[in-house]
Amino acid sequence: MLCCWLAMTVSAQTTIEPNLKWGKPTQQELTMTEYAADKDADAVELFRDVDVYYDFINGDFRVINKVKCRLKVLKPEGKHVADHEIGVRLSSSSSVPETVRGLKAVAYNMENGKVVKTKMESSMIHEEQIDKTEKLIKFSVPQVRVGTVIEYEYRLESDFYFQLRDWYAQTSIPVVYTKYSVMIPEWLNFHLDETGMSHLEKKQEFASMTIGDDIINTETNIFIGHNLPALKADDYIWCAADYGCKVTHELQSVTIPGYVYKDYSVKWETIDETLFDDEEFGGRIKKSSPLKDEMTAAGIPQIADKQKRFDATWKLLRQRVRWNGDYAFWAKSGSKVLKEGTGTNADMNFLLINMLHDAGIEAEPVVLRLRNHGRLPLSHASLKYLSTFVVAVELNDSTTAFFDSSAEDGYLNVLPACLSVERARLIRKGKSQLGGWVNLQAIAQGTTRSIIQATLTEDGQLSGTMANALSGEAAATLRKRWRTAKDSTELIHQMQEDNDFTISDYQLQGRHDFSPNLHETITFTKQCSTADGIIYLNPLVVAPISKNPFTAETRNLPVELPYKQLETINVVMNLPEGWKLEEAAKPIVLKFDGINATIRCAQNGNQLSVLYKLNINRTFFTQQQYQDLKAFMEKLVENCKNIITLTKTAQQ
């Protein structure tokens, strides 16, 4: 009996059963201190029920979303689950197409062995306008601390019956139980798309609903998830939700027998047309810039070289408007942006397109979804997936370059990593075709070429210069590092610590230039280890990679790198007279799918030559490739830290 009791106690502490009763947290939920399946979790979603169904009001459909959610705070960092927001779509008319009703939230805490309930007051609910198409309802649950159980519920009523919201089964915290049910009247035909790597239980139910004098059939699809792992943010994943369990719906057609049939199936080509014809988007492209006279006075349209003409146009815009740090799709008027002197990337991009047209340069928007928002779907098209756009610039008949006004440190074809997406749409009309897919990730590459010239003395003192030529994303990254540094002295100090040398002089050429290139020159000294007539040194002088970025034992998500990279280091080291490599260093060649690295070291007379080359030619690796990728990087780090020994030859 004692053994059975102990087993039951241990089981109660390590497993959590779904509680489907609303408003009644169980003793187990109230007293649990960790989630057995993920002991590092700072909070856990105990229960979430999203019930979507249709009503027919005033001669039209309305879709209702009823949401109930229960969460548990396990650690101080988990208190973030007390803050929530609900996106509400707006209409260009005076009507209110979406409304949140019945928003309630309660915190349950154990105090002196009793359950204490604290209800959310209306003063803890706020509205925030995002743009002309959306606002946020924000709320915070009170009295939340470690051990708190939170419940909240609301009903979202929407006239956008043709747009069902995407449902994500997984979140940034583990999920014990989640359920999604969506009831579709037979008059509405939706394309359903289910993605994700975890298993969901699925079933269907059939019923009917009354619409006026008609009784029509309904189909309800139900998805249930049990014990789903968290989709945790990671340095090498842009949007974890891309790989979580998700259900999306896109309306294909509406059929009312004897009355109407309307095809709602949309292709991306239709989206292109819609945007081009939209006065707030395509209409903005066709306008002249408020800076046209200023451009003419500066002689910008007369600059013969198109690239230099583009540079001059961008520099003028940058003098007048600064990026405010936000990405957007829709924009304010050009005159208002110029008056305020700051704007989103969309505000600035529309102005840039207008200015380029005035300068005689063809330019079109390339619409996309930010990389950290997820990929654009290929199976169905919708404006709701688009979050911003960049500018395609036609420098000549065969060359199109891409630029974004948020690229404070970039250049043509040097975009911020969050914009370097595989799928983007070029909005173009009046040419051989309308729009088309563009791969912005294909143009993203960072290149660093380093030449180190150094002299080694018999006491192990190494001195020399390192000249680094950076281009593309590598140059933009270094520019950003200097632009955002709080203190240049601290930045130099960090370089010294990272490379284990002392910097006596540092020069950075082109730091403020609008250019794809940057040049860095570092004069340094470094003390190598010596003992018993032997000098120990790293022939690369500086380790190009000092630690493996992949340390987790396992990984449930793919690896996504920001861009392709090419790095080369050429070292020419003058050795003290009469010293040589104790043992010839063997060439090192490492290869993995899309990555290769080479390290070669050789002595010729009193000169040591070293070559290092790393070429990362792909940016996506599946979770099945993780172990091999991790092993490759571990081997690379190991070889970048290799120490060679130099000995003095015997006197003849």
N, C-alpha and C positions, 0 to 999 in steps of 0.2 A: 504493500500500500504506500509506503514511504517513497519507494522508487517511482511508482506511478505518479504520485503527487509532484515529485521533483521534475519528472519529465513534462508534466502538464505546465508547471511553472515556467520552465525553460522555454517551452513552445510558445506560451503566452507572451514571453518577453521578446521573442525573435520573429514572430509572424504577426501580421495584422490582417484581420478579416474585413472585407468590405461591409460597411454599414450603410444600407440604402434608406434608412429612416431619416427624414429631414427634421432638423431642429432638435435632435437628440443624440449628441455625441456620446459614444459609449465610454465606459470606465477605461477600457483599453486604449482608446484614442486620447483620452484626457491625461493618462499617466505614462504613455509611451515616451521613451527618452532617445530612441534611435530607430532608424529604419534598417532592418536586418539585411535587406538586399543591397543597400548602399549606405554603409555606416558613416561615410563622409558627407552625406546629404545634410544641408542646413535646414531644410524644410521638405515636406512631402505633401502631395495632393492626395487626399484620402478618397475623395468622391467628387465627380463632376458629371452632371447630366445636362445635355443640351438637346432640347426637344423643339424641333422645327415643324410647323404645320401651317396650312393655308386657311384663310377665312375669305368670305365673299361679302364685301361691304360697299354699299352705294354703287352697285353695278360693276365692281372691279375687284380683283384679287388683292389680298393683303397677306404678307407672310409674317408669322409670329415666331420669334426666337425666345424660348424660355430657358434661362440659364440658372443652374444651382451648383454651388461649389463649396467644398469643405477642405480646409488646409490645416496643417499642423506645423508649428514652429519648433524646431529641434535645437537650434543653436542661435547665438546672438545675430550672426550674419543672415539668418533666415527671416528676420523681421521685415525684410523687403516685401514679403507676400502680403503685408497689410495694405500696400498701395496698389491700386488698380486703375485702369482706364478703359473706357468703352468708346470705340470709334463710331461716330454717327455721321452718315452721309447727308449732304444738304442738296437743296434744289435751287436752280437759278431763279425760280419764281418765288412768290411770297409764301407758298405752301410749305408745310413742315412734313416732308415725306417719311422721316424716321423719328420715332419717339421712344425714349426709355421710360418705362413705368415700373412702379413697385420696387424700386431699388432699396434693398434692406441689407444690413450687415450686422453681425453680432460676434463679439469675442467671448469665449468661454475660458475661464481660468479656475484652477483649483486653489482655494484659500482656506486654510485650516480644515481641510477635509471636506469642504463644501464647494459646489460649483457656483461660480459667480458669473452672471451674464451682464455684458456691457453692450448696449445698442449704439449704433452709429447715429449721430445727430445730422440733421440736414445741413448744418454749417460745415460739415466735413465733405460735402459734395461740391465740386466746382466745374465750371465749363471753360474750355480753352479753344478758341478758333484757330484752326490750322491753316486753311486756305478757303477758297470759295466753294470747295466741294466737300469739306470735312471739318468736324469739330470733335473734341474729346470731352467725355464726361469722366472726370477724375474723382476718386473717392479714397479715403483712408479709414481703415478700421481702427477704433481706439483701444487702448489698454492691451497692446500686443507685446508680449515678452516671450522668453523661452518657456515652452510648455503650453502656450496658448493654442486653442483650436478656434479657427475662424470659419464662419459661414457667411456667404453672401448670395443674394439672388436678385434677378431682375427680369423684366420682359421687354424685348426690343420689338416694336411694331414697325413694319416697313412697307411703304407703297412700291418699293423696288422689287416686286414679286418675281421679276425676270432675273434677279441676281441673288443667288443664295450664297451666303458667306462660306468661305473655306473653313473646314474644321480640322484642327490639329489635335491628335490624340495625345501627343507627347509635348512636354514643356521643358524648361530648364531645370526642373526638379522632378524626382521620381513620381510616378502615378500608380496608386494602388488600384483604383477602379475608375473607368471613364465610359460614358455611354453617349452615343449620338444617334438620334432617330430623326428621320426627315420624311414627312408625309407629302406625296406629290399627287395632285388631282390628275386624272387621265387626260384632261384637256391640255396639260403642259407636258412637253417632252424635253427632258433634260439629258445631256450627256454626263454620265457620272465617271469620275476618274479617281481611283484609289491607288496611293503609292505608299511606300514605307518598307522598312526591313523587319519590323516586329509583327507578331501575329495578332490579328483582330478577329474576334468571333463575329460572324455575320448571319443575319436572318431577315426574312421578309414577312410582312403582315399585310393583308388585304381587307379593305373595308369600303365605306361609301360616305359621301357627304351631300348635303342638300344645297342646291344653288337655285333660288327662286322656285320654279315648278319642276326643276330637273333634279334627279338623283344620279350622281356620277360616281364612278369607282375611284378609289384611291389606293396607292401603293406606298407602304412605309418600309424604308430600308433602315435597319438597325445595326450599328457597329458597337462592339463592346471590347474594351481593352483591359487586361488584368496585369498588374505588376510590370508596368512599362518602365524601362530605364530612362534616366534624365538625358536630355540632349544638351550636353554641357558645352559652353563656349570654349573655343580652343584657338591658339595662335595660328593654327594651320587648317582652319575651316572657316569659310566665309558666312555660311548660313546653315546652321545645324538642322533647322527645320526642313531644309530640302530633302533630308534623309530620314526624317521621322514619318510616322504614320499620319497620313493626311487624306481627306476626302474633299473633292471639289465638284461643283455642278456648273454646267453651262447650258443655258436654255437653247434648244435647237428649233422648236416650233411651238405655236399655239394653235390648237384645232378645236373650234366649237362647232359641232355638227350642224350643218344647215345654215350657218351664219358666217363664220370666218375661218380662214386658214392663213397664218402668217409665219414665214420662215425667219427664224432669228439666228440661224447658224451663221457664224461670223468667221471670216478668214483674216489673216493678218493684212492681206491686201486691202480688205474693207476698212480696217483700222487706219491704214495709210491714207485712204481717201477721206475718211471722216476727219482726221486731223488736218489734212491739207485744206479742207473746206471749212473748218472751224474758224470763226472770226478771231477767237482768242488765241489760236495757235497758228494756223496757216495764214490768217489775216495779218498777224504780227510780222511774218516773214516777208511779206510783200511791201512793207512800209519803208520809207527812207528814215535815216537816223536823224535825231535832233542835233547831232554833231556834224552834219554834212557840210555846212558852211565852214566850220572850223577845220575840217579835213581838207577842204579845197584851199583854204588860206595857207595851210601848212604844206601844200603841194603833194599830199599823199597819193591822190589818184594818178599823178604824173610819174611816179617812181616806176621805172621800166621793169625791174626785176620783181616778179610776183611775190617771192618769199620775203624780200625786203619791204615790199608794200604791205604785206600781212604784218610783219614785225612792227612797222610804224603805226598801223591801225590799232594793233593790240596795245602798244605802249600808250597811245593817246587815251584809249578807254581805261586803261589801268590807272592813269593819272587822275581820271575823273571819278572812278567808282572802285570801291574795294569790296572784295567778297566777304560776306558776313558769316561764313562758316556753314551755311545751310544749303542743302540740295533740294530742288523743287522741280515741278513740271510746268505749272502755270506761273505767270509773271505779272508784275505791276507794269504800268505804262512806263515807257522809256524816259519821259520827262520827269516823272516822279522819282525814278531811280537816280537820275542825274542830280536832282534837287537834294535827295537824301545823301547821296555820295556813297551809298552802300547797298548791297542787294544779294540775292541768292545767285547760284550759278545760272539758273534759268533767266533771271532778270538781266544778267550780264550777257548771257549767250544770245538772247534775242537782239540786244543792242549790237553785239559783235556781228551777227549775221547782217543786220541792216547796214552797218558801217562798211562791211566787206562788199556788199552789193554796190554801195555808193562809190567804193574804190575800184569797181570793175572786176571783182573776184567772186566767182560762184561759190556759194556756201549754203548748206542745207542742214537741218537738224537730224540727228541720229538718236532716236528714242530708245530707252532702255530701262531696265530695272536694276537698281543699285545691287552690287554683288552681295552685300550683306543682307539684302531683302529676299534673295532667292533667284532662281533661274526663271526666265520667261518660258511658259509652256509651249510646246509645239503642237500638242493635240487640240488645243482650243485657244482662241484669241479673245482678248478683252482689254479694254483701256485701263481697267482697275489694276492690272499688273505693272503698268508703267509708272516710274517714279521720277525720272529726270531725262535729260538729253544732253548730248555733246554736239559739237559742230564739225561737219565734214567740210574741208576746205580744198577746192580744186585748184592746185597750183599749175597744172597744165592738163592737156588732153588725156594723159595716161597716169597721172599721179594725184591721188586723193590722200590728204593727211587729215588727222583728227586732233581736235583741241577742245579743252574745256576751260572756262574762265575761273574755275576753282583751282587750277593748276598754278599756284603761286610760285612753285619752284620748277615747274615743268616747261614743256615746249611742244611743238607739233609732234604728234605721235608719242608724247610722254605724258600719259594721263595718270591721275591718282589711281591707286590700285583698286579702289572700290568701284571705279568706272570701267575697268578693263574686263569686260564681260565677253563671253563667247557668242552670245546672241543679242544683237541690237538691230533696230530697223531704221534704214535710211529713208527719210521722207522726201521724195523727189517727184516732180511732175513735169510733163512736157518734154521728156526725153524718151529714150528707147523703151524704158519700162518705168513703172511707178515703184519706187522703193526697192527693198530687197534686204536680205540678211547681211550683216557685217560682223566679222569676228575681231573685236577690239583687243582680245587677249593675244592674238597672233602677232600684233605689232609691239607688244610690251616686252622690253628686254633691257637689262642693266649690264653694262660692260665696264670692267675695271682692268686696266693694264698698268702694272707696276714694274719699275726698274729700280733695283737697289744696287748701289755702288758703295762698297765698304772696304775698309782696311783693318786687318787684325794685327795686333802686336803680340809679342811673346808673352806678355803678362795677361793676355786674354781680353784686352781692351779693344772693342769693336766700334769704329766710328765711320759714319758715311751719310749718304742722302738716299731718301726714298722718294722717287717721283711717280705720282699716281695720276693717270689720265682716266677720267671717268666720263661715261656718256650714258644717255638715256635715263632709265630709272635709277641707276646708281648715282648719277650726278644730282638728280632731283632729291634723292634721299639725303645726300650729304648737305645740299643747300638747306633742306628743311631742318637738319640737325643743328646747323649754325643759326638759322633764323629763329628757332624755338629755344635755343640755349639761354639760360638765365645769366650765365657768366662764362665768358670765353676762357678765362683762366681755369675754371673748373673743367671745361671741356678738354683743354690741353692736358690737364692733370689726369683725366680719365683715359685719354689716349696713351699716356705714359704707363698707367697701371695696366691697361689691357695688353700692351705690347712689351712690357718689362724693359723699357729703355728710357733714356732721358732726352728730352727734346730741347735743343739749343736754339732752333729757329724754325718757324712755321710760316709758310706762305700759301695763300689760297687765291688763285687767279680765276676771275670770272664768277665770283660768288654772287654778284648782283646782276650779271648779264642775263639777257633773255636768249638762252642758247642751250643746245642739248649737251654741251661739253663743259667740263670743269677740270682744273689742274691743281694738284696739291703737291707741295714740296716740303719734305720734313728732313731737317738735319738732326742727327741723333748720335748718341753714344750708348754703348751697352757693355756691361761687364759680364764676360763669359766665365764659367767655372773652370778652375785650374787645380791640378793636384798631381804631384809626383811627375812633373815634366809632361803632363798631358793637358790639352785644352779640350773642354767639352762644349759643344755649341749646337744650336739648331741651325742647319744650313739655310733655312728659309728666312732667318733673322727674326721674322715675326710669324706667328702661327696664323694663317688666314682663317682657320676655323678652330676654336679652342675647346668647344664643348658640343656634344651631340644635342641637337634641338629635340630629338625624340627619345624620351626617357621612360615613358609608360610601358609597362610590360605587355599590355594588350591595348587594342584600339577598336572601337565599334564604328568609327566614322572614317571616311577617306581622308587623305592629306591633300590640301590645296595650297600650293605655293603662290605668292603674289605675282611673280613674273619669271620669265626665263633669265638665266644668268650666265655670264661668261667672265671668268676671272683668270688672269695670268700674272705670274710673278717671275721676273728674270733677275737672278742675283749674280753679280760679279764681285767676288771677294778676293782681295790681295792678301795672301798669307805671308807671315814672316819668313824670311829667308831660311831655307833648310827644313821647313815643316811640311808634313804630308799627311794625307788620310791614312789612318792606321789600317783601315780595311776599305776596299773599294765598295761604295754604296751601290746596291742593286737597284735598277729602275723599278719604280712602283707604278703599276697600271691597275686601276680599279674601274669596273664597269657594272652598271645596273641599267635597267630599262629606262632609257632616256637620259642617263647621267653617266659621265665618265670623268675620271681624274687621273692625272699623270704627275709623277714627281721623279725628276732625274738629277743626279748629282755627279759631277766629274771634276777631276783635277788635271790641269794642264800647266806644267811648270809650277810656279808659285801662285797660280790663279785657280780659284775654285768657282765653278759655274753651276748654277742650280736653276732648274726650270720647274715651275708649278703651274698646272692648268686644270681648272674645273669648269666643266660645261654642263649646265643643267638645261636640257632642251625640252622639258615638258613640265607641266605645272600640276598635273592631277595624278594621284596614285590611290588605288583602291585600298580598302581596309585589309584585303587579302595580301596585298603587297607590303603591308606595314612592316612586318618582321624583317623582310629582306632590305627594305629602305633603311630601317633602324640599324641593321648590321652593316650596311654600306657606309652610313655616316659615322658609325663607331670606328670602323676601320680607317676612314679618312682622317678623323680626329687623331687617332693613334699615330698615323704616319706623318701628320702635320707637326706632331710634337717630338718626332724622332730626334735623338741626339747622336751626332757623330763625334769621333775622337780624332784629334790631331796630335801627332808626336813629332819630335825633332829627330831628324836623321843623324846617325853617328858621324862625327867629324872624320874626314878622310885623312 
